[in-house]
């Protein structure tokens, strides 16, 4: 995921509380998705805040500054032979805005009066865009940034979310572009400036629509009654011009008129803006803005993957409400998400996805991939000692290795043979017992075809696992094994007691039944 920040550079002022709230939320969001941050790259405004955050948290992600070469101070200090820069961090890019003509280097009219910027040194990378103009008129960075973000979103299929803080007329022009390209925008209206104006305009339109709806309440065929939050037929409020002049007191009449014209243009798109008001954590707001776009943008798989990375089950529930999960395509996506949820030990997600119809068989078929990553050291030591598994970098763990280990731990009378019981939940339960994932193992147990048999097998495995050599199982692991064993003892005995109360005769028949996996021993023998 990419978070792209836009807004005011000069005169940027927000409260420390809001600044830290937004900064920390962006850092959490990008860190969870191994994403990027894009800024203007200069040492002012919220750009400086994000650069400082990158430094404060130890550079956990790329923070990329896209800056206009013609607006930078001391450009000559960045120039090398043939304009070769430090290529590990900085790229110089000559950007031609007009495809029909070559732009020659020039000085803008206000080149001497313009306040040039310094680069924010804590960014990890810089793209310096030279459109041949120096001073206020140099804005090749905005055109290049649009193409760069479009490439990330459309070609690389990486989600982008834009965060707006304050801002002015130029920022409003950018917002039009983002909304027209279906890139979600979060407007932090408490930061002031254009972010505040957008929220004020939106609230006015809501009130205006409500008033019109009430006025025509008796006419159910009225266009206004049918349009919901479609503001296309509602005129701009006369008070908006006063609001603009109150916030941007130095705007010329032409700038006020352009602002009003853009507001009218984006009126139908205002529902696509998330107006942030601190009712939830900012990283959650970023996630919801991405997942609220519907199927046509990033698809069910990407949206569920984002909610899983954030560990936000509430968002995943909202996402699935907009999809027909009975289709084969969406069922496949649910199974892929279940696969990832099991890998990451997200028990609540696993329960939810199983209830939604995700197929555990798809995960069982990829068992070598499922447990080849993030495997605890004790499990590797057990495999190395009691199976044909050879430890090596990224060496896959196959079903045969797990079967060999299971046979050893269970004893000679047990026969581990994948598929002989045709119950994938049983296999997954045993695997999670090996990995000491108590909660995940219990979920799998609850879905098994015969919970008494499954519970007895889990208890035996855990009981024998504690007796393994100290080389394989340490003190901490033995404590966890005992805790998991007691849980399965409680579940299994409880299940037998309930069955006996309901029908003692049938319960005893089941306990005397023979189990092929245990060399045809009865459950009572086991």
N, C-alpha and C positions, 0 to 999 in steps of 0.2 A: 504494500500500500504506500501511496505517496500523499503527504500532507503539504499543501501549497499555501503559504501564508501571504496575504496581501493587505494593503492598508496604508495608513499615513507613515511617512518617513519624518518629515519636519514637523515639529510641534506635537509629537506623540506623547500624550500623558494619560495614564490610567492608574487606578489605585494599585497599591502593592499587592493587596489581597487578590484582586482580579487577575493581575499579571501572573502571580504564582499559580493560581488556580488553572489558568489556560496553559501556561508553560508546562506544568507537571502533567496535565492531561494529555497534551500532545506527545510528550516524551513517553508516557506509558503506552499510548496507542501505537506509536511507531516502533517501540521496542518489542511489543507483543507480535508484530507482524514482520519483523526484520525489514522495515520500510525505510523510506527516505523523507527528508524535509527539504522543500524548495523555498528559497527566500530571494530578496533582491541583493543580498550579499554585502550590504554596506553597514557602516558602524552607527546607525541611528534607528530609532523606532523599535518596533517589536522584533526586527531583524537582529538587533543587538541582544535582545532578551534571549532569542533562540540560540544565538552563538554562544552566549554565556552558559546556557543550559547544556549545550553540547559539551562544553569544557567541564562544567560542574559534574556531569554524570559519566565522565571518562570516555567520551566519544563512542557511545554504544551503537551509533548508526550514522550513515552519511548525511551530512548537512550541507547542501549544495547551494551556493550563492550564484544567481544569474544576474550579473551586473552590466550596466552600460559603460563601455570603455570611455566614451566621451564625457562622462560625469565624474570620473575618478580623479582624485588628487594624485600628484606625483606619478603620473603614468610612466614618465621616463624611467623611473626606478624599476618598473616591472618589465621594461623592454630589454631583450637580449639580442644577440646576433640573429638576424632574420626573424625577429620577434619570437624566438624560441623561449618559452617560459618553463618553469618547473612543471614538467608534464605530469608528475605524479599528483599534483594538487590543482594546477591551473591550466586552463585551455583558452587560448586566444582565438576568437572566431570572427571572421569578417562576414557580416550579415548584410545582404542586399535586399532592402525592403521592396524596391520596385523592380520587378522582373524584366521590365522593358528597358531599363537604363542602368548604367554603372554610376554609383554614387561616389563622387570625388570627396576627399576629406575637406571639410569646411569648418569655419567658426560660426556659431549661431550669433544672432544679434546681441544677446545678453551674455556672451561668453565671459566678459570681464566681470560682470556683476553676479554671475551665478555662483552659489555656494557649492563647491565641489565636495564630493564625499570620499571618505577613506573606506577601504575594505574592512569588514569585520573579521579579525584574524583567527577567530576560533572555529570558523567553518572548515569542514574537512576538504571541500573542493570548491573551485570557482570556474564559472564559464563567463569569460569577459567578451561581450558582444560589441563589435565596432561597426556602426552603420555609416561611418564617415563624417559624423557631425559631433561637434564639441559643445558642451553646455546644456542649457535647458531643453533644447530641441533634440538631443540625443535620446532616443527611446527605442533603439533596435532591440533592447533586451526584452521588451514586452512582446514584440512580434516573434522573436526567436522562442521565447518561453511558451507561447501558444503552440507553436509547431512541436516543440520538445514534449510538452504535456500531451498533445494529441497522439504523438508517437507512442508514449508510454501507455496511454489509455486504449488506443485503437489497435495498435500493432502488437505490443507486448501483453495486452489484456490485463494490465495492472490497475486496480481501482485508484482514483484520485479524489480527494476531498479538499475543498478550498476553505480556509479560515479567514474571515474578514474582521479586522479590527480598525475602528475609526474609518479613515479613507475619505476621499473627496470625489471630484468629477471624474478624474482619470480612473479611479478604482471602480466607479459605477460603470464606466465603459467596459472594463474587464469583466464585471459581473454579468453584463449582457452576453458577452462571449461565452462565459462558462455555462450559463443557463441554457443558451441555444445549443450547446454541445452536450447537454445532459450530464454535466459534471456537478455534483452536489455542492452546495455552499452553506456554510455555517456562519451566521452573522452574530457577532457578540455585540448586541445593541447597547449594553452598558458601557462599552468603550467610547461611545459618542460618535460624532461625525456622521458619515454616510451610513454606517451601521445602524445608528439611532434613527436616522431619517427613514430608512427602509422599513423598520419596525413600526414607526409612527404612521407611515403611509399605509402599511398593511392593516393596522388596527382601524384606521379611518375607513378603509374599504369594507372591512367586516361590519362596522357600524352602519355604513351607508347601505350595504346590501340588506342588513337586517331591517332597516327602516323601510326600504322599498318592498321587501317581502311582506312586512306587516301591512303596508298600504294596499297591497294587491292580494291579501290573504284569501279573499273570497273568490278570486279568479285562479283556479288551479291549473289552467292552461297557460298562465302567464309565463313568458320566457324567463323572467327573473326567478320564479318559483322552481322552474325546471333546471336552472343552471348550477345549482349547488354553490360551490365557491368559485365559479367562473365569473371573473370580474370584468370581462371584456366589454360589457355594455354599460359599465358604471363610469361616469366622468370623474376627472381629477377634482379634488377638493380645492376651493379657492384659498383656503388657509395654508396650503402647502407651500406657496411662494413665500409667505411670511416665515414659515419654519426654516426654509432654505436660507433666507437672508439673515435669520437670527443666528444660525449656526455658522454659515459661511458669509460673514459680513463684508468680506472684501471681494465677493464675486461680482463680476460685471453683469449687466442685463443679459448679454448673450450667453453667459455661463449658466445663469438661472434658467433661461429659456431652454437651453440644451438639457439641463437636469430634469426639468418638467417633461420634456419630450421623451427622454429615456424612461422616466417613470411610467409614462403612458404606454411605452413600447413593452416594458417587462410586466405590466399588470397581469396578463394571463399566466405568467410564470412564477408569480410570488409564492404560490403554494409549494414550489420546489425549494424554497429557502428555509433552512432551519434557524429559527430565532432563539438563540441560547439564553436561558435565564437562570442557570445554576440550580435547576430542580434535580438534575442528575450529574454525575461526574462527567467531565468534559470528554474523556476517552470513550465513554458510553454514548455520548452525543455524536461523536464522530462515527462510531459503528452504526448507530441508528440512521444517520443521514445516508450512509452507503447502502444499507439494507432496505431503505424505504422507497427505493427507486423502481421496484417491480422487476418482473422477469426479463424485460427487454434489455436491461443494462449489463449486469454482471452475472446473471443466472443463479439458479438455486445452489449449485455447487459452491461457487465463490462466496455467496452470502452465508451459507451454513459454515463454510470453512472459517470465515471471519468471526462469526459468533462463537465457534468452537475455540479459536485462538484466544478470544477475549474471555472465554468461559462464561458467556451470557446466554443461559438457557431461555430466559424471558424473551430475548430477541429472536432466538431460533423458533420459538413457538409462534411469534408474530409472523415470521417469514413463511412458515408452512401454511398459514391460513390463506395465503394468496396463491397456493399451488394445488394442483390436482395430483396428490401423491399416489393415486391409484394407477397412474400411467407407468409403463415399463421404464421409461427414461428417468422419471423422478424416483422410482423405486431403486434404480441402480445408484442414483446420487445418494439416497438415504443410506444404502449399504456402504458406499465409500466413506460417508461421514461417520458411520458406526465404526468402521475399520480404524479411522483416525482417532475416534473417541476412545477406543480400547487401547490403542498404542499410548495415548496420553493419559490414560487412567482417569477419564472424566466419567465418573459413575452416573451422575445425574443425566448426562447426555445419553449414555448407553441405555438407561432405563427408558427415557423419553423416546429415543429412536426405535427401540424394540417395540414399544407400544404403538408407534406410528407405522409399523410394518416393515422396518429394515430387516434384511435377510442375513442371519448369522452365518449361513452356509457360505456366502461370498467371502467372509473373513476367514472361516475355517480353511478354505481352499488356498489362502495366501499366508498360511501359518509361518512359513519360513521368512516372509517379509515382516510379518507382524511383530515377531520377537527377535529380530536381528538388530534393532536399535533400542537404545536406552535400557539395555538388559542389566539388572543388578549384578555386581561382581560374584556374589555367592552362587548364582545360577550358572555363570560361566565356569566357576570352579567345579561345580557338580558335574556339568556336562563333560568337562575335560577329564575328570577322574573316572566317570562311570558310563561313558559312551564313546563312540568313534569320533566325536567332535574334536577338531584340531583348532586351537586358538590361533587367530590371525586377524589382521586388519580387515574389517568388514566381511569376515567370513560368515556366510549365512548359516542359520540354525534350521535344520530340516526336521520334518516330522519323525524320521527314523531315529534321530538323536534323542528326541523327547521320549519316544517310545522305549528306547534302551534305558534311559534314566528312570522312567516310571517303573519298568520291570524290576530294576535293581532296588529302588526304594520300597516298593510294595512287597517284594519277596517273590520266591520261586512259584508260588501258587497263583500269581496274578499274571494275566496275559493282556498286555497293552497292544491293541490292534485297532488302529484308526478306522472307524467305519463299521466295526463289528456290532456296535450298539445303535448305530444310525442316530445318535443324539449329539449334535455339535456342542450343545450347551454343557454337557458332561465333560467333554474334552477341554473346553475353554475354562471350566471351573477348576480342573486339575492344574492346568497351566498357570492360572492365577494364584492357586495355592503355592505352587513352586516359586512364583515371583513375590509371594507374601503380600499380595494385594487383597486384603481381607474383604473389603467392601465390594470389589469387582467380582471376587469369587462367589460371594453370597448372592449377588444379582444373577450370576450364571446358574447357581444352584436352584434359585427360585423358578427358573425356566426349564429345568430338566424334566424329563418324562416321568422319572421315578425318584422323588426327592429323598426317600429313605435310603435307597441304594447309593445314590450320589453322595449323600451326607456321610454314610459309613465309609465310602471310598476316600473321601476328603479327610476324614478323621484318621484313617489308617495311614494315609500318605504323610500327614502332618506329624503323627505320632512317631513314625519311623524316621522322618526327616530330622527330628531332634537328635537322633542317635548317630547321625553321620559324623565323620571325623571333624575335629576342630579346624582342620585346614579348610574345609568346605563351608562349615557353618560356625559362625562366631557367636559370641555371647548376645549381641544385639539381635541377631537373626533368631536365636533360640527363644528370646523373649517374645518376639513377634509371632513365631510359630505357635507358642503356647497360647497366646491371645487368640489367634485364628482357630486353633483346635477347640478351645472352650466355646467359641461362637458356633462352630459347626456341631459340637456336642449338644448345645442348647437347641439348635434348630432341628437336628435329627430326632432327639428324644422327644421334643415337643410335638413333632409331626407324628411319631408313633403313638404317643399318648392320645392325641386327638383322634387318630384313626381307631384306636382301641375303644375309646368312649363311644364312637359312632357305631362300630360294628366289631365286637371282640372276635367273633369267629373268622370274619374275612381278614382281619388284621393278622391273626395267627397263621392263616393260610399263606398270606404274603410273606411273612417272616420265615416260613418253612420252604418257600420257593427257592429253586436253585439258580445260581448266576453263572453264566458261561465264562465271564471274565475271571472269576475266581475259581476256576477248575471245577465248576458245577457245585460249589459249596453253597449251603443255605445261608440266608441272611443271619440267622441265629448263630451259625458257626462263625461267621465273620465277626 
